[in-house]
């Protein structure tokens, strides 16, 4: 018989595009523009997209029924996610893990299926209100810089640990499963 092991998973902030944080707060760019910048050409991006087959892999686990399809993925708009991370942490700390995870799930659904922009204040407020938060409290929080230092500290720490992709699983402070690589 093996001993029982308990794991606690904890969501931490991670920036896929750290440079976005240095842009004006309302900065956005299309997903295609971001990918051309990343891969060099539209043809290289299309080739990668074909090999990666994200929608096909999503379909295998039923995500297409939730709107996770290529037409929606192609409409995505990229932006800084710092305020999204601040909000998830704030809601988690104030209202509990379930509410914080609810906000994260809401934002993910909106981003991947409805081209929701993750620095859009109205979207952030809706995500929190849908998860039981007071609208005025959330607006006040987002208008402030509360939580910014803490989020940036975690992001810096992840960089110090050599984490450059998500999801990444750490056990005892050591990376045991790295995130998406390509």
C-alpha positions in Angstrom: 0.0 0.0 0.0 1.2 3.5 -0.9 1.0 6.4 1.5 -1.8 8.9 0.7 -0.5 12.1 -0.8 -2.5 15.3 -1.0 -1.9 18.0 -3.5 -3.1 21.6 -3.5 -3.0 23.4 -6.8 -2.6 27.2 -6.5 -3.1 29.6 -9.4 -0.4 32.2 -9.7 0.0 35.1 -12.1 1.9 34.5 -15.3 2.4 36.8 -18.3 2.6 35.2 -21.7 3.6 38.6 -23.1 5.5 40.5 -20.4 6.1 43.4 -22.7 2.4 44.2 -22.8 2.5 45.5 -19.3 4.8 48.3 -20.4 2.2 49.4 -23.0 -0.6 51.9 -22.4 -3.3 50.4 -20.2 -5.8 50.0 -23.1 -3.2 48.5 -25.5 -4.5 45.5 -27.6 -3.4 43.6 -30.7 -5.0 40.9 -32.7 -4.0 37.3 -32.0 -2.8 37.0 -35.5 -0.6 40.0 -35.2 1.0 38.6 -32.0 1.6 35.2 -33.7 3.2 36.8 -36.8 5.5 38.7 -34.4 6.3 35.5 -32.6 6.7 33.2 -35.6 8.1 35.7 -38.1 5.6 35.2 -40.9 1.9 34.4 -41.4 2.9 31.2 -43.2 5.0 30.1 -40.3 2.2 30.8 -37.9 -0.3 28.9 -40.1 2.0 25.9 -40.3 2.4 25.9 -36.5 -1.3 26.3 -36.0 -2.0 23.3 -38.4 0.5 21.1 -36.5 -0.7 22.2 -33.1 -4.4 21.6 -33.9 -5.6 23.3 -30.7 -9.3 23.2 -31.8 -9.0 19.5 -32.6 -7.5 18.7 -29.3 -10.2 20.8 -27.6 -12.9 18.9 -29.5 -11.5 15.6 -28.1 -12.4 16.7 -24.6 -15.7 18.4 -25.5 -14.5 22.1 -25.5 -16.1 22.7 -28.9 -19.5 22.5 -27.3 -18.4 25.5 -25.2 -17.4 27.6 -28.2 -13.7 26.6 -28.2 -13.5 26.5 -32.0 -11.1 28.0 -34.6 -13.4 30.8 -35.7 -13.6 32.0 -32.0 -9.9 31.4 -31.3 -9.0 33.5 -34.4 -11.0 36.5 -33.1 -9.0 36.7 -29.9 -7.6 40.1 -28.9 -4.4 40.1 -26.9 -3.7 42.6 -24.1 -2.0 42.9 -20.8 -3.3 40.5 -18.2 -1.9 42.2 -15.1 -5.3 43.6 -14.0 -6.9 40.2 -14.7 -4.4 38.6 -12.4 -4.8 41.3 -9.8 -8.6 40.7 -9.8 -8.4 36.9 -9.5 -6.0 37.3 -6.6 -8.2 39.9 -4.9 -11.4 37.9 -5.3 -9.6 34.8 -4.1 -8.3 36.5 -1.0 -11.5 38.4 -0.2 -14.2 35.8 -1.2 -12.4 32.5 -1.3 -10.9 30.1 -3.8 -14.2 29.1 -5.4 -14.9 32.8 -6.3 -11.4 33.4 -7.5 -11.4 30.4 -9.7 -14.9 31.4 -10.9 -13.5 34.7 -12.1 -10.5 33.0 -13.8 -12.9 30.6 -15.6 -15.2 33.4 -16.6 -12.4 35.4 -18.1 -11.0 32.3 -19.9 -14.3 31.5 -21.4 -14.8 35.1 -22.6 -11.3 35.3 -24.0 -11.3 32.0 -25.9 -14.9 31.9 -27.1 -16.1 35.6 -27.3 -12.9 37.5 -28.0 -13.0 39.1 -24.6 -10.2 41.4 -23.9 -8.5 40.7 -20.6 -7.7 44.3 -19.8 -11.3 45.5 -20.4 -12.6 46.9 -17.2 -16.2 46.1 -18.0 -15.3 42.5 -18.6 -13.4 42.3 -15.4 -16.2 43.8 -13.4 -18.7 41.4 -15.0 -16.5 38.4 -14.2 -16.3 39.4 -10.5 -20.0 40.3 -10.2 -21.0 37.0 -11.8 -19.0 35.4 -9.0 -20.7 37.2 -6.1 -18.7 40.3 -5.7 -19.9 43.8 -5.2 -19.7 45.9 -8.3 -18.6 49.1 -6.6 -16.0 47.3 -4.6 -14.5 45.8 -7.7 -14.6 49.1 -9.6 -12.8 50.8 -6.7 -10.2 47.9 -6.6 -9.5 48.1 -10.3 -9.1 51.9 -10.2 -6.4 51.4 -7.6 -3.0 49.8 -7.8 -3.8 47.4 -4.9 -2.3 44.0 -5.5 0.0 45.2 -8.3 3.2 44.8 -6.4 2.2 41.3 -5.2 1.4 40.2 -8.7 4.6 41.5 -10.2 6.6 39.9 -7.3 5.2 36.5 -8.2 5.8 37.0 -11.9 9.4 38.0 -11.1 9.8 35.0 -8.9 8.6 32.7 -11.7 11.2 34.2 -14.0 13.9 33.6 -11.3 12.8 29.9 -11.3 13.2 29.7 -15.0 9.4 29.3 -15.7 8.6 30.6 -19.1 5.5 28.7 -20.1 2.2 27.4 -18.6 1.0 25.3 -17.1 4.0 24.4 -14.9 3.8 22.1 -11.9 6.2 22.6 -9.0 6.7 20.2 -6.2 8.9 21.4 -3.3 9.9 24.5 -5.3 11.3 22.4 -8.2 9.8 22.2 -11.7 8.5 18.7 -12.3 6.3 19.3 -15.3 7.0 22.1 -17.7 4.3 23.9 -19.6 3.7 24.3 -23.3 7.1 24.7 -25.0 6.6 25.5 -28.7 
